[in-house]
Amino acid sequence: MALDTLESMRAFARVVELGSFAAAARRLAISPAMVTRHVVSLEERLGARLLQRTTRMVRPTEAGQLYYERCIELLQGLEEADAAVSAVTVRPRGTLRVTAPVEFGNRHLVGPVVGFMQQHPELAVMLDLSNRLVDVVDEGYDLAIRVTNAPDPALVARRLAVSRMHVVASPGYLAGQGHPAEPAALAERDCLCFAVPAARDDWCFRRDGSMTTVKVKSRLLSTSSEALLGGARAGAGISWLPTFVCGDDLRSGALVSLFPDHDVGGLGVHVVYPHRRFLPVKLRLFIDHLVAHFGGDSAADPWA
């Protein structure tokens, strides 16, 4: 059976970009054997070897690099034509693959995802909530939510909002143990610390242009900020948490911010996705949906 030349060109381009037949297959949602067939079909039609294959990597030959550059020009032209029409006429359909940290996803992403699905009934969403660092490109995700101040430079990143940090404790803990008079006193207190990628037990405090770093005692270490939140509510110690986790408790009085006159940091909430000149309609519309949901001000903290 003859293979479609454009599909073969797309497969070949993905192999060059990702450096792997397997990664290209995941990205295209086809089998590695089919990717190989596409590349072989092009090589046979052109009478030239396009890729050098070793046990560790795949890279284009000189002829392959020239062909890749022309393929990209052609494919981008087709995408531009499709995008011009799709922006007006095409409704999102298929499956949108999204990954996000567990706590952020459960608390703040399920709602906008469901709302987006209700707006676009022909679209399905695969929502993977995980605190591991997912490889968006290699694992075939359309986008990821990253709560960080240093998003991966290999991906396109758009900041949705900022989540400020607070050093918090319960009123019951403070009644029994007393309110620490200054940040340095935290070195003598039981603290509840995040454990990924390593124990975050160096807490920084900024005020009036000066910074103090306090090495705290990790009485409870956890990979889950929900566990730290529960520990703080129960009076087990003092924790350092972002507003997207502790904001509701600060507003209700279940937790107290200990040093509100200090800046104890913040985290950017970003949507990240692979570099593409023209975004699929489903991805572009979902990003716009998230921007609107979180308030449209990337410098604001919607959970404060």
Disulfide bonds with the S-S distance in Angstrom:
none
